[in-house]
Amino acid sequence: MRIRFLGAARTTTGSMHMVELNGRRLLLDCGLYQGKRKEAFERNRSLPFDPGSVDVCILSHAHIDHSGNLPSLIKSGYRGKVIATPATRDLCEIMLADSAHLQVQDVAYVNKKRAKQGKNPFEPLYTPDDIGPTLAAFRTVAYEKPMQVAPGAVLTFYDAGHLLGSAFVQLDIRQNGSARRLFFTGDMGRKHMPILKDPVVLSDVDILITESTYGNRDHPAHEDVKNELAELCAHVVDNEARLLIPAFSVGRTQQIVYFLHELSREGRIAEIPVYVDSPLSTKATTVYEEHTECYDAETIALLRKGDQPFSFPRLRYVTDTRESKRLNDMRGPVIIISASGMCEGGRILHHLKHTVGDERNIILIVGYQAEHTLGRRLVEKEKRVRIFGDEFDVLARVKTINALSAHADRNEMRAYYEEMNAAVDEAFVVHGEAEACTGVARALDELGARHVHIPEPGDEYDL
C-alpha cells in the first residue's frame, strides 16, 4: 500500500490524499486550495495526478477545502463515484454551486485587469454547468454501514461531529494475506458542542491520517461563548453600534444562530435585529433542518418541544442583493452575520467596508483564519487593511471567540487519541500549520505511536 499526500500537507487547505492498494487508487477528499490568489489559481487548476486513473473518491465532509475541487476532478476525466454521507451530498449541492458562482465572478474581476494589460483572459476553474455532472457522481452511504469500495477495501463512515454529515473514514484493508485498518479523520469535531452529536471513537487502528488545525492551542470553555455574546450584544445596544460576524455559511452560522436563539429565549439579550446575510447560509440552514439524524439529544429535545433552534424573534435571513445593500445604511444596534468566514469574498466585504472605520463597532471573528487572508490580518490587529483594492483604517474593535471552533483543540485531540489507543503503526499529521502539526506529532509519539510523520506536499510512503 502506498499513500501520497497531495494537499493539506503542512497547511490547512486543499485536503487531498491518495491511497493505492491492490492495483486501485482511492482519493481521500478533493479540496480547493485557498490562499494567495495566484498560487491558489495555479494549484487548483493542475491536479497532481491523472483523474482518469482514480477508481473512487471518498469525501469526509462538505467544507470547500475538502470538496471544492470535485468539479475539476469530474471535468478532467474522473469516471468513478464520490462516496459521501447523505447530508454531505446535500450540502455539497449548494456549496459547490456557490463555489462555481464565485469562480466565475473572481475570474471576471481578474480578466478586467488582464484586458487593460493586454493579456489573454483566464477561464474559470469551473462554472455552474459543471455542478450537475459532479452531483451525478455522488453515491451516499449512511454512518456505520460498511461498503466495499475496492478489492480488499471496505469503507465505513462514522460521525466526526465537525459539520452536518461530516465523517471519519475507516478503511478495512486486506492485502497479501494481512488485514490493516486505516483511519482518516477529515476534520475532527468536538464533544458537547451544540446541534451535532459527539465524535465517535474508533478502535484497532493501524494507520492514522489526522488533521491538526488546533494542535498547538486550546479553546476556551463552551459556556464562555454565550457570556461573551451577551456582553457584546449589550455593548451594541449601549452604543447604538454594529456587531459584524464573518462566518462560514455552513456550520458556524448555524452555531451562532443557535446560541443567539438560546440567549433570546433566556431573556439575556435585548431584542436586537439580527440579519443572516447570505443566500448560502439560508440554503444551508434548510439542509440542517432536513437532516435531524445528525442532531444530538439536546437539539432533538428542542424540536420535540416545538422549538425551532434556527429561528427567533427579530432574526431575518437575507437573500436579496438590494436588501443586503440596505443593511449598510442601517443604524445600530444591529447584528449582521455574513460570509465568507475568512473575509476573502462575498457580502462580508461590503459590510466590513462600512464597519471597520467606526470605533463603536465590533468585528467578531469566530473561526480559523488561514494565512494570507483578510480575516487573519484583522485577527493580527493590522491597523490598515485593503478591501476591494482600497485601504481602510481599522478603528472598530476586533474580537475573537475560539470556543466556537468546530475543530478539536490540542487537549481534545489528545483525549481522543488516548481513548482510541494511539499506539498505531503509522501516523501521518496533516491539515495544520507547522507548529500545530508538531504539537499533534509530539502527542502521538508520547502516546505510543510507532512511527509519526509530518508529510511535505507530494510525499509518498510505502507501507
N, C-alpha and C positions, 0 to 999 in steps of 0.2 A: 504494500500500500504506500502511496505517495501523497503528500499534502503540499500544495503550493499556496502561498499567501500573496494574493494579488491586490488586495485593498484593505483599508483599515489596519494596516501594519504600521505601528508607531505613529498613528494618527487616529482621530475619532470618526472618520468619514470614509465613504466608499467601500463598505463591507463587501468582501468578495474572496472566497477561498475555494480551491479546487481539490477534491478528494478523488484519487484514481485507484481503482481496485478491480481485480478480476477482469481487466480489459475494458472497464467502463469508467466514465467521468461524471462525477456528481459535483455540481456547483452549489455551494452554500452562499446564498444571498447574491444579489446583483445590484449594489447600491450606487447612487451618484456620489462622486467626489465633489465636495463643496469647499471652496476656499478662494484664493486669488483667481480672478476671472480667467486670465489667460491659461494658467496651469490647469484649472478645472475644465476648461473648454477642451484642451488637448487630451487630458487623461480620459475624460468621459467618451470622447469620440473614438478612441483607439482601444478597443477591448484587448486585453493581453493574452488572448487565446483565440482559437478558431471556434466560433459559436456552433458551427455545424458538427463539431466533434464532441459536443457535450450531450450526454444521454438524459440527464434530468437536472432540474434546478429546484432546490429546496429553500423555501423562503421562511425566515424566522419571524418576521413581522413587517408591518406596512410602512414604517418610517422611511422617508425618501433616501436616507443614507444607507438603507438596506435593500430597498425595492426600486429605486428611482431610475436605474438604467435597464430595467427589464424590456422596455420598448426597443432600445438599441439592440439588445440581445436577439429579440424576435426579428427585427428588421435585417439583422446581419446574417440570418440563416439558421438560427436555432429552431429545431423542429420537435423538441421534446415537450414535456409537461412542466408546469410550475406548480409545485406541491405546496399548499398552504392551508391554514385553518379557514373555516367559513368566514369568520369576522375579518381576518386579514385580507381575504379576497375582496370583501365588500368595501373595506377601507381603501384598498388599492384602486378600486374602480373610481373613486372620487379623487384620491390623491395623485394618481398618475395623470388623470385628465387635467387637474390643476397644474401639475408639473409641465405638461405639454403646452398649456396656455402660456406659462411663464417662459418656457424655452423660446416660443415664437416671439413673445414680447421682447425678451432680452436680446435676441439676435436682431430684431428690427431696430432697437436702440443702437446696437453696435454698428449695424450697417449704415445708419445715417452718418456716423462719423467716418466710416470707411469710404463712403461715397464722396465726402468732402475732400478726403485724402487721395482720391483717385484709385482706391484699392478695390479688388473684387469683393463682392458680398459673400458672407458666410451663409451656410444653410443651418436651420435649427437642428439640434441633436435629434429631436423627433417632434411630431406635430399631433394634434388631436386625432388625425386619421389613423395614427399608429396604435391608439389605445384599444380599439375593438379587437384587432388580432392578438394583442397582448392578453387581454382578458379571456379570449377564447382558449388560450393555452393553459389556463388555470385548472387544476383539479383539487378539490378540497377534501380534507380528511379531518375528522374531529380529534380532540385530545384523547390520548390513551387508546387509540385504535391502530394497532400495528399494520403496516403496509409494506409489502416488498417493492422496492424501488429500483433494484438491480440484482443480478445474480449474486447471492451471498450477502445482500444488504437489506435489512428490514428497518424501516423508519417508524419511530413513534414520537408524536408531539406531546409535550407536557406543558402545562400552563406556566409561563415565565413571570406573570404578574407585573409586566412592564407597560404594556399597552393592550387595548382591547384586541384579543386574538393572538397576542404575542406568544411565541412557543420556544421552549427548549427543544433542541433537536437531538434525539437519541438515535444512533445508528448501531444496530447489532450486526456485526460483520463476521462472516465465516470465509476464511481464506487459507488454502493449503492445509486444511485439516484443523486449523485453530480458530477459536472464537474470541473476538475482542469487542468492547463497547466504546464507541466514540460519542462524546457529549460536546455539542456546540451550544454555547449559551445564547447566541444572538446578543440581546441586551438583557441583563439580569435585573428583575424588578425587586420590590421591597415588601417586607411584611407590614401589615397594619396600615396600609395606605387606603384612601377612600376608593370606593367603586369596585375595584378589581380584587380577585382572590389573591392569596399569598402565593409566592413561587413554590412549585413542587420540588421536593428534594429528590434527586436521582441517586442511584447507588450502583456499586460494582462497576465503576468507570475505569477504563484502562487508558484512554486518550482524551484529554480535555483541551478544548479551544475556548478560552474565556475572554470576555470583554474586561476592560479595566478603567473605564471612564473616570470614576472617582476613587481609584485605587490608592490614592495618597491623601484622601481627605475624608472628613466625617461630616454628616449632615446634622443640623440642629434637630431637636426633638419635634415630633409631628405637631404637638399641641401648640408650639410656638407660632405656627403658621396662622392659626385663627386669631391669636392675640395680636400678632403684628398687623394682620389685615385690618383688624378692628381699630388699631391705633392709626393706621394710615387713612382709613375712612374718616375718622374723627378729624384728622388734620385737614383733609379735603373739605369737610363741611365748615370747619372754623375759618378757613382761609379762602373759601369760595374758589377752590383750586381744582386741578385736573389730576387724576391718577391714571397714568397710561401704563398698560401692562402688555408688552410684547410677549406673545405666547404662541407656541406651536398649536396649529389649528386642531390637531388630533392628539388627545391625551391631556396636555397641560391645560388647555382652555376648559375642558370638561371638569378637571380637578378644581380650578379656580372658581368656576360657577358653582360647583358642589359646596365649597367652603363658604362662599358668599350666601348661598341658599341657607346653610346652617346658621350663619350669623344673623341673617334676616329673620329666620324662624325663631331664634332665641332672643330677638329684640336687642341685639348688641350693636347694631349699626343703624344709622338713620336711613330713611327711605331715599337713598341717593339713586339717581338714574344710572343704570348700568347698561352699556351697549357692547355686544359682541359683534365687532365689525369685521366680518369675514364670511364670504359665501361658503368657503370650505369648512369653516368651523360649524356653520349651521347644518351643512350636509352631514358632517362627521357626528354631530350630536344626534341626528336622526339614526345613523348607523348604531351608535351607542345604545339608543333606546330599543333597537331591534334585537340586540344580542345580549339578552339578560342572562344567558348561560354562562357568561364571563363574570357576572357580578358576585361580590362577596355577600355574606349573610346579612350584614347591616343594610346594604343597599336593597337587597331583596325585601327585607322587613319594611323599609320605607315605602316601596312600591305596594306592598300588601295593605298598607295603611292608607293607600290612595295618594301618598305624597309623590311629587314629581321632582327628583333631585336636580334636574337641569332647567328648572323654571321657578320664578318667584316674582312678587310684585316689583315693578319698576325695571325688570330685565327685558331687554329688547334685542332680538337678533337682526342685524342689518345686512342686507344683500345688495340693495340698490346703490349704485355709484353716487347718485345725486344726494341721497340721504347720508352716505358716508362723508361726502364733502361738507355737508351742513354741520356735522359734528365738530369741525374745526372752528366754527364760529360760535359754538355753544359756550355760554358762561358756566363756570363751576357753581356748585360742586357737581362733578361728573366722573364716572369711571368708564374708561374705554379699554376693552381687551381686543387686540388685533394681531394679525400675523404679518410678517414671519417672526418666529421666535428669536432668531439671531439678528433681526433687523436688516436683512440682506435684500429685501424686496417686498412687494405688496403694499397694502394700505397703511401699514405701520409707519412707513417712511413719511407719508403725508402728515400723519398725526405727530410724529416726532418733530417735524419741521415747525409745527405750530405749538410745540410744548417745551422744547429744550430751553428757550430763551426767557422763561418766566421762573423766577426763584421760588414762587409759591408752589409750583407744580412738582409732582413726583413721578419719576420713571421707575417702575418696579420690574426688575429682572428676575425671572422665576425659573430659568432653565440654563442648561450648559451652553456656554458661548465659545465656539471654536476659534482658533487663532485666525487673525486677519479679518474678522467680521466686525461690523459696526457695533453689534452688541458687546463684543469683547472690549472694544475701545471705550464704550460707555462704562463698563464694569471697572476698567482700569483707570477711571476718573480723568480721561483726557479732557483738557479744557476747551478744545475746539474739535468739532467733527464735521465731516463732509457728508452732505445729504443732497442727492440729485446734482452733484457737481458743485454745490455752493457750500461755503464754510459757515458754521454757526457756533456761537459761544454756548457752552453747556452751563446754564445757570440753574436749571432745575435740579432738584436733589435726585441722585441715582441710588436706589436701594436694591438689595438683593435678598431673596428668600430661597436658600438652597434646600430647605426641608421639603419643598415641593418636587424635587427631582424624582424622576421615575427610575433612576439608576441606583442600584445598591451602592453604598459607600464602602470605605475601607473595612470598617468593623462588620458591616452586614455581609460583605463578601467572605470575610474570614469565617464568620459564624456559619455561613452556608457550606463552605468547604469542609469545615470541621464536622458538620452533620452528615455531609456526603461521604466523608472519609477521603481526604485529598491525596492519599498515598497512591497516586496514579503512576503508570509507567512513563507517560509523556504528557507534559503540559505546555501549551502554547498561549502566550499572553498577547492579545491583540486589542484593537479598538480603544487606544488610550495614548495620551502624550507620554513623553519619555519618563517623567517622574512617576506617573500613575502606573505605567507598565512595570517599572522597577519595584514599586510597592507591592503589587499583586504577586510578582515573581518571587519576591522575598517571602511573602506569607506562604505561598505554596511550597517553597523549599523547606520552610520551618515546619510545615505540617506533613512532610514526608513524601512529597512528590519526587520521583527518582531522577527525572531529567526535566528541567524547566527552561523554556526557550522564549526569547522575545524576538520574533522574526522581523527581518527587514523586508520592505516591499520586494516581491519576486522570489523570496527564499523558498527552497524546496527541501523537503525532508522525506527520506525513505525509511519507512517503519517496518 
